[in-house]
């Protein structure tokens, strides 16, 4: 449940990156289509230029032919005019010579003139026919020239239109390239920001995992402390019921109980703070609030380390109290063992004179029931005074512990301290068990 915001965030980032990549691929496809259209337009323009050049070459060749035919026609017309003039001259000469000739000469001359007259008319007819053909061809060439001129004009208009279209496409391409460049820069910024956010979120998640592990260790340690506290309470009740511990032992047990209670309260307070932080993190998983959560997490980790140091101090005090209790127990053993000591050493000296008969009150220590009842009465009286003292001491210890926590000691987030804490815990229960065994052994 704690990592659901991270999964949502990563899914959102993946969706954003996929949408950006899809938009970029679509824009690349559009750019490729525009480039392909531009290449096709360039190819068409090259084809039109080739066709226009071919038409211009054909038009120039036709113009050359037209010039040649025009010169031929002019020469033919000049030759025809010359022939007409010569014919007119011959006719005048013949008309002048007719009165001078006889009829026989006229007949013979007419016969002679008819034979060569035919070849004189044939070139003229041929020239006129050639002139007509050339005129028809010239008119046809003029029509073709007009058609070619109109076609060349159309091709020039088309070339100009294609050039304008090419310029528009080039300007559009430049704008698209600028847009793609800007979009790529924005995508790079988004990717860089997403990498930073994912990195920061990974660090926050690792800190949260560390806090979760520390919280679990604290809860486990609190449970162990509760179990050991209950065990110590049972052992202390058994010790107070079965053996008459002195005031120093009771004070040591009371200090142990105070420290355990203060540790329990501090652990519960830390658990409540950790739960509040987890609830805030679950309710507000936005990326802009990760800095606040990071600061809160750092504060929680510092408090955790502070509590761990307080716990180490409590453990050290417990060990010191355990040593004191051991010393007191040894002193108590020595004190209990010192009265029977003279009994084995008394036989070597000579026996003293017989003492007077002991009074009746002296026989009371011999009765074990009476001694047990007296011890129980004394323990009840001490317990009544000790309960008031323990309550006051517990309240003072809790207040001191809370004041130390609020004072703000400089802390460092180290996992080694948290992992090393449970190693000191098992030192309390064996000590209390040995104390209970010693007290139960010394009770009869």
HUTAPE-V615291 format. One record per run of one state. SS is the DSSP state (h for helix, s for strand, l for the rest). FROM is the first residue (numbers start at 1). TO is the last residue. If there is no record, write none. Layout:
SS/FROM/TO ; SS/FROM/TO
This chain:
l/1/3 ; h/4/100 ; l/101/102 ; h/103/242 ; l/243/246 ; h/247/283 ; l/284/286 ; h/287/346 ; l/347/359 ; h/360/366 ; l/367/367 ; h/368/407 ; l/408/414 ; h/415/425 ; l/426/426 ; h/427/443 ; l/444/444
